[in-house]
């Protein structure tokens, strides 16, 4: 799932390439991707795009008029630049957006929304007001703009495991499975430690690790993309310390990266760095969390 760093880079690239242009045509191949019916999505054609911004893990398109398009890529939705005028004909294509400098002219740029697999979770909403857009915001705290006290207050507002708390979009904005693994490793904290059990020193470590990891990955992706468009958005990167590296060596201590699995998803961690050398067994973990982990995994892909 594209998370805060990825969505930030998407928004910056969209702003560079498409702000100020006119949407001259939209082709919808999968009707289920559009989750609203009024305003009709075709009312966006002929309108100038004023800009793009991130809202949690969503991308907000702001049109003149005004109208708004809110896009949620979910787990495997992606955006790709295609040759001008290309229609969505591939099996993974959901919709194509065609842009030009002025209305009633041939497309000069085309942006394709794709989604791997068959679940079709990516979504588009077309909205008429800022209030309607704001209603889709889960309300998570923007950590990079928050103080330590604000961060601690938000995470202790409910008692959850650190993994769930970090990835709950109602608590923190834009963090999902991948970057939460990296944050917890950098903070040297167990994914199953409860938020209300953290010491002041541990909260400070977590706060600094959250900010530094989000900044680090945003800057890294920004440098990778340059003036182009982010075509290689993935949750698995070779430079990551633990995420997606089960069985490999931890870059800090050299120990073996372990995992906690639930259904088709997993959390990766280093026992030596994060749990005092203790291996977290899936079966005992299920009993320990008393449904907390299951609820987390059910929420993570829908927010």
VOKOLTOR-76053 format. One record per residue (C-alpha): residue number from 1; residue in three letters; x, z, y. Coordinates in nm, 2 decimals. Layout:
N
+------+------+--------+--------+--------+
: tigu : fifi :      u :      w :      v :
+------+------+--------+--------+--------+
:  NUM :  ala :      X :      Z :      Y :
...
+------+------+--------+--------+--------+
***
This chain:
303
+------+------+--------+--------+--------+
: tigu : fifi :      u :      w :      v :
+------+------+--------+--------+--------+
:    1 :  unk :   0.00 :   0.00 :   0.00 :
:    2 :  unk :   0.14 :  -0.09 :   0.34 :
:    3 :  unk :   0.20 :   0.24 :   0.52 :
:    4 :  unk :   0.29 :   0.34 :   0.88 :
:    5 :  unk :   0.63 :   0.16 :   0.90 :
:    6 :  unk :   0.50 :  -0.16 :   0.74 :
:    7 :  unk :   0.18 :  -0.17 :   0.94 :
:    8 :  unk :   0.38 :  -0.10 :   1.26 :
:    9 :  unk :   0.60 :  -0.40 :   1.19 :
:   10 :  unk :   0.30 :  -0.62 :   1.11 :
:   11 :  unk :   0.14 :  -0.52 :   1.45 :
:   12 :  unk :   0.46 :  -0.60 :   1.64 :
:   13 :  unk :   0.50 :  -0.94 :   1.47 :
:   14 :  unk :   0.13 :  -1.02 :   1.53 :
:   15 :  unk :   0.17 :  -0.92 :   1.89 :
:   16 :  unk :   0.47 :  -1.15 :   1.93 :
:   17 :  unk :   0.32 :  -1.45 :   1.76 :
:   18 :  unk :  -0.05 :  -1.44 :   1.82 :
:   19 :  unk :  -0.13 :  -1.23 :   2.13 :
:   20 :  unk :  -0.26 :  -1.46 :   2.41 :
:   21 :  unk :  -0.36 :  -1.73 :   2.16 :
:   22 :  unk :  -0.72 :  -1.84 :   2.08 :
:   23 :  unk :  -0.87 :  -1.81 :   1.73 :
:   24 :  unk :  -1.00 :  -2.16 :   1.68 :
:   25 :  unk :  -1.13 :  -2.13 :   1.33 :
:   26 :  unk :  -1.16 :  -1.87 :   1.05 :
:   27 :  unk :  -1.21 :  -1.97 :   0.68 :
:   28 :  unk :  -1.34 :  -1.71 :   0.44 :
:   29 :  unk :  -1.28 :  -1.78 :   0.08 :
:   30 :  unk :  -1.39 :  -1.44 :  -0.06 :
:   31 :  unk :  -1.71 :  -1.33 :   0.11 :
:   32 :  unk :  -1.67 :  -0.97 :  -0.01 :
:   33 :  unk :  -1.36 :  -0.92 :   0.21 :
:   34 :  unk :  -1.59 :  -0.91 :   0.52 :
:   35 :  unk :  -1.77 :  -0.57 :   0.51 :
:   36 :  unk :  -1.98 :  -0.62 :   0.83 :
:   37 :  unk :  -2.24 :  -0.88 :   0.92 :
:   38 :  unk :  -2.32 :  -0.81 :   1.29 :
:   39 :  unk :  -2.14 :  -0.94 :   1.48 :
:   40 :  unk :  -2.08 :  -1.24 :   1.26 :
:   41 :  unk :  -1.71 :  -1.30 :   1.20 :
:   42 :  unk :  -1.75 :  -1.66 :   1.33 :
:   43 :  unk :  -1.84 :  -1.51 :   1.67 :
:   44 :  unk :  -1.46 :  -1.45 :   1.70 :
:   45 :  unk :  -1.39 :  -1.82 :   1.72 :
:   46 :  unk :  -1.30 :  -1.95 :   2.06 :
:   47 :  unk :  -1.20 :  -1.61 :   2.18 :
:   48 :  unk :  -0.86 :  -1.51 :   2.31 :
:   49 :  unk :  -0.67 :  -1.24 :   2.13 :
:   50 :  unk :  -0.57 :  -0.97 :   2.38 :
:   51 :  unk :  -0.35 :  -0.77 :   2.14 :
:   52 :  unk :  -0.30 :  -0.58 :   1.81 :
:   53 :  unk :  -0.25 :  -0.21 :   1.74 :
:   54 :  unk :  -0.22 :   0.02 :   1.44 :
:   55 :  unk :  -0.49 :   0.28 :   1.36 :
:   56 :  unk :  -0.36 :   0.48 :   1.06 :
:   57 :  unk :  -0.30 :   0.21 :   0.79 :
:   58 :  unk :  -0.54 :  -0.03 :   0.96 :
:   59 :  unk :  -0.46 :  -0.32 :   1.19 :
:   60 :  unk :  -0.69 :  -0.36 :   1.49 :
:   61 :  unk :  -0.73 :  -0.70 :   1.65 :
:   62 :  unk :  -0.86 :  -0.69 :   2.01 :
:   63 :  unk :  -1.04 :  -1.00 :   2.13 :
:   64 :  unk :  -1.17 :  -1.09 :   2.48 :
:   65 :  unk :  -1.54 :  -1.04 :   2.52 :
:   66 :  unk :  -1.47 :  -0.78 :   2.38 :
:   67 :  unk :  -1.49 :  -0.79 :   2.01 :
:   68 :  unk :  -1.27 :  -0.62 :   1.75 :
:   69 :  unk :  -1.15 :  -0.71 :   1.40 :
:   70 :  unk :  -1.03 :  -0.41 :   1.19 :
:   71 :  unk :  -0.83 :  -0.51 :   0.88 :
:   72 :  unk :  -0.73 :  -0.28 :   0.60 :
:   73 :  unk :  -0.48 :  -0.43 :   0.36 :
:   74 :  unk :  -0.53 :  -0.15 :   0.10 :
:   75 :  unk :  -0.29 :  -0.16 :  -0.19 :
:   76 :  unk :  -0.18 :  -0.52 :  -0.24 :
:   77 :  unk :  -0.33 :  -0.70 :   0.06 :
:   78 :  unk :  -0.07 :  -0.90 :   0.26 :
:   79 :  unk :  -0.05 :  -1.13 :   0.56 :
:   80 :  unk :   0.15 :  -1.45 :   0.55 :
:   81 :  unk :   0.22 :  -1.73 :   0.79 :
:   82 :  unk :   0.12 :  -2.07 :   0.66 :
:   83 :  unk :   0.14 :  -2.43 :   0.78 :
:   84 :  unk :  -0.11 :  -2.50 :   1.06 :
:   85 :  unk :  -0.46 :  -2.57 :   0.93 :
:   86 :  unk :  -0.39 :  -2.46 :   0.57 :
:   87 :  unk :  -0.72 :  -2.35 :   0.41 :
:   88 :  unk :  -0.75 :  -2.05 :   0.17 :
:   89 :  unk :  -0.74 :  -2.23 :  -0.16 :
:   90 :  unk :  -0.50 :  -2.03 :  -0.37 :
:   91 :  unk :  -0.64 :  -1.78 :  -0.62 :
:   92 :  unk :  -0.50 :  -1.49 :  -0.42 :
:   93 :  unk :  -0.62 :  -1.62 :  -0.08 :
:   94 :  unk :  -0.90 :  -1.43 :   0.09 :
:   95 :  unk :  -0.92 :  -1.57 :   0.44 :
:   96 :  unk :  -0.73 :  -1.80 :   0.68 :
:   97 :  unk :  -0.72 :  -1.75 :   1.06 :
:   98 :  unk :  -0.62 :  -2.05 :   1.27 :
:   99 :  unk :  -0.48 :  -2.02 :   1.62 :
:  100 :  unk :  -0.40 :  -2.24 :   1.91 :
:  101 :  unk :  -0.32 :  -2.22 :   2.28 :
:  102 :  unk :  -0.67 :  -2.31 :   2.38 :
:  103 :  unk :  -1.02 :  -2.35 :   2.23 :
:  104 :  unk :  -1.14 :  -2.68 :   2.08 :
:  105 :  unk :  -0.78 :  -2.78 :   1.99 :
:  106 :  unk :  -0.62 :  -2.83 :   1.64 :
:  107 :  unk :  -0.46 :  -2.52 :   1.49 :
:  108 :  unk :  -0.10 :  -2.46 :   1.59 :
:  109 :  unk :  -0.05 :  -2.15 :   1.37 :
:  110 :  unk :  -0.23 :  -2.02 :   1.06 :
:  111 :  unk :  -0.23 :  -1.67 :   0.92 :
:  112 :  unk :  -0.34 :  -1.61 :   0.56 :
:  113 :  unk :  -0.48 :  -1.29 :   0.42 :
:  114 :  unk :  -0.40 :  -1.26 :   0.05 :
:  115 :  unk :  -0.45 :  -1.00 :  -0.22 :
:  116 :  unk :  -0.29 :  -0.99 :  -0.57 :
:  117 :  unk :  -0.50 :  -0.88 :  -0.87 :
:  118 :  unk :  -0.87 :  -0.88 :  -0.91 :
:  119 :  unk :  -0.99 :  -0.56 :  -0.75 :
:  120 :  unk :  -1.05 :  -0.71 :  -0.40 :
:  121 :  unk :  -1.00 :  -0.39 :  -0.20 :
:  122 :  unk :  -0.87 :  -0.54 :   0.12 :
:  123 :  unk :  -1.14 :  -0.55 :   0.39 :
:  124 :  unk :  -1.23 :  -0.69 :   0.73 :
:  125 :  unk :  -1.48 :  -0.54 :   0.97 :
:  126 :  unk :  -1.59 :  -0.71 :   1.29 :
:  127 :  unk :  -1.71 :  -0.46 :   1.55 :
:  128 :  unk :  -1.86 :  -0.48 :   1.90 :
:  129 :  unk :  -1.74 :  -0.16 :   2.06 :
:  130 :  unk :  -1.44 :   0.07 :   2.08 :
:  131 :  unk :  -1.66 :   0.36 :   1.96 :
:  132 :  unk :  -1.73 :   0.16 :   1.64 :
:  133 :  unk :  -1.36 :   0.10 :   1.59 :
:  134 :  unk :  -1.28 :   0.47 :   1.65 :
:  135 :  unk :  -1.54 :   0.57 :   1.39 :
:  136 :  unk :  -1.32 :   0.40 :   1.12 :
:  137 :  unk :  -1.02 :   0.62 :   1.22 :
:  138 :  unk :  -0.98 :   0.90 :   0.96 :
:  139 :  unk :  -0.82 :   1.11 :   1.24 :
:  140 :  unk :  -0.48 :   1.19 :   1.10 :
:  141 :  unk :  -0.21 :   1.34 :   1.32 :
:  142 :  unk :   0.05 :   1.09 :   1.45 :
:  143 :  unk :   0.36 :   1.29 :   1.34 :
:  144 :  unk :   0.60 :   1.11 :   1.56 :
:  145 :  unk :   0.40 :   1.22 :   1.87 :
:  146 :  unk :   0.33 :   1.58 :   1.74 :
:  147 :  unk :   0.51 :   1.91 :   1.79 :
:  148 :  unk :   0.62 :   2.13 :   1.50 :
:  149 :  unk :   0.34 :   2.37 :   1.58 :
:  150 :  unk :   0.08 :   2.09 :   1.57 :
:  151 :  unk :   0.22 :   1.96 :   1.25 :
:  152 :  unk :   0.21 :   2.30 :   1.08 :
:  153 :  unk :  -0.14 :   2.37 :   1.21 :
:  154 :  unk :  -0.27 :   2.04 :   1.07 :
:  155 :  unk :  -0.11 :   2.09 :   0.72 :
:  156 :  unk :  -0.23 :   2.45 :   0.69 :
:  157 :  unk :  -0.59 :   2.37 :   0.80 :
:  158 :  unk :  -0.66 :   2.32 :   0.42 :
:  159 :  unk :  -0.46 :   2.45 :   0.12 :
:  160 :  unk :  -0.33 :   2.15 :  -0.07 :
:  161 :  unk :  -0.02 :   2.04 :  -0.25 :
:  162 :  unk :   0.24 :   1.88 :  -0.02 :
:  163 :  unk :   0.19 :   1.55 :  -0.19 :
:  164 :  unk :  -0.18 :   1.55 :  -0.12 :
:  165 :  unk :  -0.14 :   1.69 :   0.23 :
:  166 :  unk :   0.11 :   1.42 :   0.33 :
:  167 :  unk :  -0.11 :   1.14 :   0.21 :
:  168 :  unk :  -0.44 :   1.27 :   0.32 :
:  169 :  unk :  -0.54 :   1.03 :   0.61 :
:  170 :  unk :  -0.76 :   1.31 :   0.76 :
:  171 :  unk :  -0.45 :   1.53 :   0.81 :
:  172 :  unk :  -0.16 :   1.29 :   0.88 :
:  173 :  unk :  -0.17 :   0.93 :   0.99 :
:  174 :  unk :  -0.03 :   0.63 :   0.80 :
:  175 :  unk :   0.16 :   0.80 :   0.51 :
:  176 :  unk :   0.10 :   0.70 :   0.15 :
:  177 :  unk :   0.26 :   0.73 :  -0.19 :
:  178 :  unk :   0.59 :   0.56 :  -0.12 :
:  179 :  unk :   0.70 :   0.73 :   0.20 :
:  180 :  unk :   0.57 :   1.07 :   0.10 :
:  181 :  unk :   0.81 :   1.06 :  -0.20 :
:  182 :  unk :   1.10 :   0.98 :   0.04 :
:  183 :  unk :   0.99 :   1.25 :   0.29 :
:  184 :  unk :   0.97 :   1.52 :   0.02 :
:  185 :  unk :   1.30 :   1.43 :  -0.12 :
:  186 :  unk :   1.46 :   1.43 :   0.22 :
:  187 :  unk :   1.30 :   1.77 :   0.29 :
:  188 :  unk :   1.41 :   1.90 :  -0.06 :
:  189 :  unk :   1.06 :   2.02 :  -0.14 :
:  190 :  unk :   0.85 :   2.00 :  -0.45 :
:  191 :  unk :   0.55 :   1.76 :  -0.44 :
:  192 :  unk :   0.33 :   2.03 :  -0.59 :
:  193 :  unk :   0.42 :   2.32 :  -0.36 :
:  194 :  unk :   0.11 :   2.44 :  -0.17 :
:  195 :  unk :   0.10 :   2.40 :   0.21 :
:  196 :  unk :   0.01 :   2.76 :   0.27 :
:  197 :  unk :   0.32 :   2.88 :   0.07 :
:  198 :  unk :   0.58 :   2.71 :   0.30 :
:  199 :  unk :   0.81 :   2.93 :   0.49 :
:  200 :  unk :   0.89 :   2.86 :   0.86 :
:  201 :  unk :   1.22 :   2.71 :   0.76 :
:  202 :  unk :   1.06 :   2.48 :   0.50 :
:  203 :  unk :   0.80 :   2.37 :   0.75 :
:  204 :  unk :   1.07 :   2.28 :   1.00 :
:  205 :  unk :   1.26 :   2.08 :   0.72 :
:  206 :  unk :   0.94 :   1.90 :   0.63 :
:  207 :  unk :   0.86 :   1.82 :   0.99 :
:  208 :  unk :   1.20 :   1.68 :   1.06 :
:  209 :  unk :   1.21 :   1.48 :   0.73 :
:  210 :  unk :   0.87 :   1.33 :   0.80 :
:  211 :  unk :   0.97 :   1.21 :   1.15 :
:  212 :  unk :   1.32 :   1.09 :   1.05 :
:  213 :  unk :   1.20 :   0.90 :   0.74 :
:  214 :  unk :   0.92 :   0.72 :   0.93 :
:  215 :  unk :   1.16 :   0.63 :   1.21 :
:  216 :  unk :   1.43 :   0.53 :   0.97 :
:  217 :  unk :   1.21 :   0.29 :   0.77 :
:  218 :  unk :   1.04 :   0.15 :   1.08 :
:  219 :  unk :   1.37 :   0.07 :   1.24 :
:  220 :  unk :   1.51 :  -0.08 :   0.91 :
:  221 :  unk :   1.21 :  -0.30 :   0.86 :
:  222 :  unk :   1.22 :  -0.41 :   1.23 :
:  223 :  unk :   1.58 :  -0.51 :   1.19 :
:  224 :  unk :   1.50 :  -0.69 :   0.87 :
:  225 :  unk :   1.22 :  -0.90 :   1.02 :
:  226 :  unk :   1.38 :  -0.97 :   1.36 :
:  227 :  unk :   1.18 :  -1.22 :   1.55 :
:  228 :  unk :   1.02 :  -1.36 :   1.24 :
:  229 :  unk :   0.71 :  -1.25 :   1.04 :
:  230 :  unk :   0.72 :  -0.98 :   0.77 :
:  231 :  unk :   0.68 :  -1.17 :   0.45 :
:  232 :  unk :   0.84 :  -0.92 :   0.21 :
:  233 :  unk :   0.62 :  -0.61 :   0.25 :
:  234 :  unk :   0.66 :  -0.39 :  -0.06 :
:  235 :  unk :   0.63 :  -0.03 :  -0.16 :
:  236 :  unk :   0.95 :  -0.05 :  -0.36 :
:  237 :  unk :   1.29 :  -0.09 :  -0.19 :
:  238 :  unk :   1.63 :  -0.06 :  -0.34 :
:  239 :  unk :   1.75 :   0.16 :  -0.06 :
:  240 :  unk :   1.49 :   0.43 :  -0.14 :
:  241 :  unk :   1.61 :   0.76 :  -0.27 :
:  242 :  unk :   1.34 :   0.83 :  -0.53 :
:  243 :  unk :   1.03 :   0.62 :  -0.50 :
:  244 :  unk :   1.01 :   0.36 :  -0.77 :
:  245 :  unk :   1.34 :   0.48 :  -0.92 :
:  246 :  unk :   1.22 :   0.68 :  -1.23 :
:  247 :  unk :   1.51 :   0.73 :  -1.46 :
:  248 :  unk :   1.77 :   0.62 :  -1.21 :
:  249 :  unk :   2.03 :   0.84 :  -1.04 :
:  250 :  unk :   1.95 :   1.04 :  -0.73 :
:  251 :  unk :   2.18 :   0.92 :  -0.45 :
:  252 :  unk :   2.23 :   1.28 :  -0.33 :
:  253 :  unk :   2.30 :   1.48 :  -0.65 :
:  254 :  unk :   2.34 :   1.22 :  -0.92 :
:  255 :  unk :   2.06 :   1.37 :  -1.13 :
:  256 :  unk :   1.79 :   1.17 :  -1.30 :
:  257 :  unk :   1.48 :   1.09 :  -1.09 :
:  258 :  unk :   1.17 :   1.22 :  -1.26 :
:  259 :  unk :   0.80 :   1.14 :  -1.22 :
:  260 :  unk :   0.45 :   1.27 :  -1.23 :
:  261 :  unk :   0.20 :   1.02 :  -1.35 :
:  262 :  unk :  -0.18 :   1.00 :  -1.30 :
:  263 :  unk :  -0.36 :   0.69 :  -1.43 :
:  264 :  unk :  -0.16 :   0.39 :  -1.31 :
:  265 :  unk :   0.01 :   0.57 :  -1.02 :
:  266 :  unk :   0.30 :   0.81 :  -1.01 :
:  267 :  unk :   0.51 :   1.03 :  -0.78 :
:  268 :  unk :   0.88 :   1.03 :  -0.81 :
:  269 :  unk :   1.11 :   1.33 :  -0.73 :
:  270 :  unk :   1.45 :   1.47 :  -0.81 :
:  271 :  unk :   1.43 :   1.80 :  -1.01 :
:  272 :  unk :   1.77 :   1.91 :  -0.90 :
:  273 :  unk :   1.71 :   1.85 :  -0.52 :
:  274 :  unk :   1.34 :   1.94 :  -0.51 :
:  275 :  unk :   1.23 :   2.18 :  -0.78 :
:  276 :  unk :   1.53 :   2.39 :  -0.86 :
:  277 :  unk :   1.60 :   2.18 :  -1.17 :
:  278 :  unk :   1.25 :   2.23 :  -1.31 :
:  279 :  unk :   1.09 :   1.92 :  -1.47 :
:  280 :  unk :   0.72 :   1.90 :  -1.38 :
:  281 :  unk :   0.53 :   1.81 :  -1.69 :
:  282 :  unk :   0.22 :   1.60 :  -1.64 :
:  283 :  unk :   0.00 :   1.81 :  -1.88 :
:  284 :  unk :   0.09 :   2.15 :  -1.72 :
:  285 :  unk :   0.07 :   1.99 :  -1.38 :
:  286 :  unk :  -0.29 :   1.89 :  -1.44 :
:  287 :  unk :  -0.39 :   2.25 :  -1.52 :
:  288 :  unk :  -0.19 :   2.38 :  -1.22 :
:  289 :  unk :  -0.35 :   2.15 :  -0.96 :
:  290 :  unk :  -0.71 :   2.22 :  -1.09 :
:  291 :  unk :  -0.83 :   1.88 :  -0.98 :
:  292 :  unk :  -0.63 :   1.86 :  -0.66 :
:  293 :  unk :  -0.41 :   1.58 :  -0.79 :
:  294 :  unk :  -0.70 :   1.38 :  -0.93 :
:  295 :  unk :  -0.88 :   1.40 :  -0.60 :
:  296 :  unk :  -0.57 :   1.29 :  -0.41 :
:  297 :  unk :  -0.52 :   0.98 :  -0.63 :
:  298 :  unk :  -0.88 :   0.89 :  -0.58 :
:  299 :  unk :  -0.86 :   0.91 :  -0.20 :
:  300 :  unk :  -0.53 :   0.75 :  -0.14 :
:  301 :  unk :  -0.63 :   0.39 :  -0.20 :
:  302 :  unk :  -0.94 :   0.40 :   0.01 :
:  303 :  unk :  -0.83 :   0.55 :   0.34 :
+------+------+--------+--------+--------+
***
